[in-house]
Amino acid sequence: MRTRRDFLTTISLAAGGLALAPLAACSGTGSAAAQSASATPASTTSAPTARGAMLMRAIPSTGEQLPVIGAGTSGSYEVPLGSADHDTLQDTIRVFFEGGGRLFDTSPNYSNADEVLGALLDTGDWRERCFLATKIAEDSREAMEAQWAESKRRLRTDRVELLQVHNLRAWEIALPYARELKAQGATKYIGLTHFVERGHADLERIMRAEKPDFIQVNYSVNAPEAARSVLPAAQELGVAVLVNRAFDDGKLFAEVQGRALPGWAAELGIGSWAQMFLKFAISHPAVTAVIPATGKPDRQADNLQAGHGELLSRAQQDELVAMFA
Ligand SMILES: NC(=O)c1ccc[n+]([C@@H]2O[C@H](COP(=O)([O-])OP(=O)(O)OC[C@H]3O[C@@H](n4cnc5c(N)ncnc54)[C@H](OP(=O)(O)O)[C@@H]3O)[C@@H](O)[C@H]2O)c1
């Protein structure tokens, strides 16, 4: 029999430095999405936004706080510069920052997404507000250096907050290079990413050996395997976790078309399936932030809403996993 354990999460008004109070208990018994019974939660606080407080989680290596809802650029930001879709992204990014968002994840592998994001961040004071995460995705040191120079040009910046090795590609070369850039102040944090279950074992092995600041991994109601290994390991090691593909690249929306939310959703203030899928991701105590991609302002607002209110109980997480198995 597995141990039952309640995870007490604390909330505070981060900007105002107001008093601490209990926020949510995330507890339950074992399941396919089993979480480490010995794990303790990432510290969770909240920062004021127009709609109230967005939940925040601490990056274990520094204690820096990040809003739990971030954004990705894959697909959704790969649009022609100056197009109507690009104009729509101006609204999307404004909704994101004004709604309390801060973390953007991108990659030189996403065609022109870096160029689009760089131009958008340049239109306001967004770059200063943004926790910008990008990646190294090359095979040789020479190619990585050229790619990093190009990333800075496209993103219109001389530094990023997080530099990740994309899908562990040539990680024996990329990780030392990322560490050098960190020592030079070109990135504040370094990380490793993967996006499918077959990469989890390598991701965990390399994380244990190298102890990066961050990992990024896929985790969703229909792909909860990370909760068996990678997420508890990250928690044990004090490594921050970004969750990608929380909507399974959008495929989950086709599955829930015409399907009602569970009866308990309203009690938690969950008003859409997007919010439900994102709440599932951030309810694992190892998770620092989830990075859903959207190019649409109304969907961006919908996604941000998941960063508010109570987390899912362990029983609710199990119910969702069973529903999409
Ligand atoms: N190996 C890696 O490092 C790796 C791999 C995969 C992903 N990632 C990162 O993780 C991010 C997220 O993953 P992802 O983009 O693959 O997939 P995802 O976030 O699971 O799904 C994105 C899809 O969901 C749609 N969507 C977003 N919000 C919605 C909403 N509220 N309602 C309905 N549909 C919505 C988007 O379409 P619209 O744009 O039309 O709204 C898009 O088609 C990526 O952008 C990337 O930054 C990294």
PDBQT file of the ligand as one rigid body, heavy atoms in Angstrom, charges set to zero:
ROOT
HETATM    1  N1  LIG A 401      11.516  19.079 -27.311  1.00  0.00    +0.000 N 
HETATM    2  C1  LIG A 401      11.126  20.228 -26.827  1.00  0.00    +0.000 C 
HETATM    3  O1  LIG A 401      11.911  20.959 -26.231  1.00  0.00    +0.000 OA
HETATM    4  C2  LIG A 401       9.707  20.614 -27.003  1.00  0.00    +0.000 A 
HETATM    5  C3  LIG A 401       8.815  19.764 -27.671  1.00  0.00    +0.000 A 
HETATM    6  C4  LIG A 401       7.475  20.145 -27.765  1.00  0.00    +0.000 A 
HETATM    7  C5  LIG A 401       7.077  21.368 -27.273  1.00  0.00    +0.000 A 
HETATM    8  N2  LIG A 401       7.970  22.206 -26.666  1.00  0.00    +0.000 N 
HETATM    9  C6  LIG A 401       7.566  23.518 -26.133  1.00  0.00    +0.000 C 
HETATM   10  O2  LIG A 401       6.313  23.379 -25.483  1.00  0.00    +0.000 OA
HETATM   11  C7  LIG A 401       5.351  24.262 -26.064  1.00  0.00    +0.000 C 
HETATM   12  C8  LIG A 401       3.974  23.651 -25.973  1.00  0.00    +0.000 C 
HETATM   13  O3  LIG A 401       3.895  22.443 -26.696  1.00  0.00    +0.000 OA
HETATM   14  P1  LIG A 401       3.161  22.342 -28.092  1.00  0.00    +0.000 P 
HETATM   15  O4  LIG A 401       3.094  23.696 -28.702  1.00  0.00    +0.000 OA
HETATM   16  O5  LIG A 401       3.817  21.256 -28.835  1.00  0.00    +0.000 OA
HETATM   17  O6  LIG A 401       1.725  21.810 -27.769  1.00  0.00    +0.000 OA
HETATM   18  P2  LIG A 401       0.521  22.189 -26.783  1.00  0.00    +0.000 P 
HETATM   19  O7  LIG A 401       0.829  23.405 -25.986  1.00  0.00    +0.000 OA
HETATM   20  O8  LIG A 401       0.169  20.913 -26.123  1.00  0.00    +0.000 OA
HETATM   21  O9  LIG A 401      -0.656  22.509 -27.809  1.00  0.00    +0.000 OA
HETATM   22  C9  LIG A 401      -0.640  23.620 -28.646  1.00  0.00    +0.000 C 
HETATM   23  C10 LIG A 401      -1.894  23.588 -29.508  1.00  0.00    +0.000 C 
HETATM   24  O10 LIG A 401      -3.050  23.821 -28.703  1.00  0.00    +0.000 OA
HETATM   25  C11 LIG A 401      -3.838  24.879 -29.274  1.00  0.00    +0.000 C 
HETATM   26  N3  LIG A 401      -4.360  25.660 -28.122  1.00  0.00    +0.000 N 
HETATM   27  C12 LIG A 401      -3.642  26.395 -27.240  1.00  0.00    +0.000 A 
HETATM   28  N4  LIG A 401      -4.436  26.915 -26.276  1.00  0.00    +0.000 NA
HETATM   29  C13 LIG A 401      -5.703  26.507 -26.562  1.00  0.00    +0.000 A 
HETATM   30  C14 LIG A 401      -6.967  26.718 -25.942  1.00  0.00    +0.000 A 
HETATM   31  N5  LIG A 401      -7.079  27.436 -24.826  1.00  0.00    +0.000 N 
HETATM   32  N6  LIG A 401      -8.068  26.155 -26.502  1.00  0.00    +0.000 NA
HETATM   33  C15 LIG A 401      -7.971  25.398 -27.644  1.00  0.00    +0.000 A 
HETATM   34  N7  LIG A 401      -6.787  25.168 -28.279  1.00  0.00    +0.000 NA
HETATM   35  C16 LIG A 401      -5.661  25.709 -27.747  1.00  0.00    +0.000 A 
HETATM   36  C17 LIG A 401      -2.885  25.677 -30.132  1.00  0.00    +0.000 C 
HETATM   37  O11 LIG A 401      -3.521  26.231 -31.254  1.00  0.00    +0.000 OA
HETATM   38  P3  LIG A 401      -3.624  27.836 -31.513  1.00  0.00    +0.000 P 
HETATM   39  O12 LIG A 401      -2.252  28.409 -31.601  1.00  0.00    +0.000 OA
HETATM   40  O13 LIG A 401      -4.371  27.871 -32.809  1.00  0.00    +0.000 OA
HETATM   41  O14 LIG A 401      -4.414  28.376 -30.352  1.00  0.00    +0.000 OA
HETATM   42  C18 LIG A 401      -1.886  24.621 -30.603  1.00  0.00    +0.000 C 
HETATM   43  O15 LIG A 401      -2.381  23.969 -31.768  1.00  0.00    +0.000 OA
HETATM   44  C19 LIG A 401       5.891  24.482 -27.480  1.00  0.00    +0.000 C 
HETATM   45  O16 LIG A 401       5.356  25.644 -28.081  1.00  0.00    +0.000 OA
HETATM   46  C20 LIG A 401       7.382  24.568 -27.219  1.00  0.00    +0.000 C 
HETATM   47  O17 LIG A 401       7.724  25.859 -26.741  1.00  0.00    +0.000 OA
HETATM   48  C21 LIG A 401       9.267  21.833 -26.527  1.00  0.00    +0.000 A 
ENDROOT
TORSDOF 0
